[in-house]
């Protein structure tokens, strides 16, 4: 990139004042607080049985929250193949970012569905007295 092109790019960037940036941050925070809470889920928070840097192998564990139940399901996280990225011939960085995000959202949805299925089956088979299991 030539220096003149870089100057044009920098000149096109919008830098707001501190007051404008602060107002935008507060507006985003207020919008997040006003958003409805996510729907209840059968899936509890993941735990990571291996500490990062100490034999960490990209495994997360989701454990049944019922008292005395030691059941859990482990899955590899962050090790799935990314798969092909579908891009137009004249793709832009925004197209690349959107394709990467779409792939990540698809993998996350598949993982969420697999976890929900595993938890529903566990609740049905082991905790038949209350198969809904309550939302976590």
Order of alpha helices (4+ residues) and beta strands (2+ residues): alpha-alpha-beta-beta-alpha
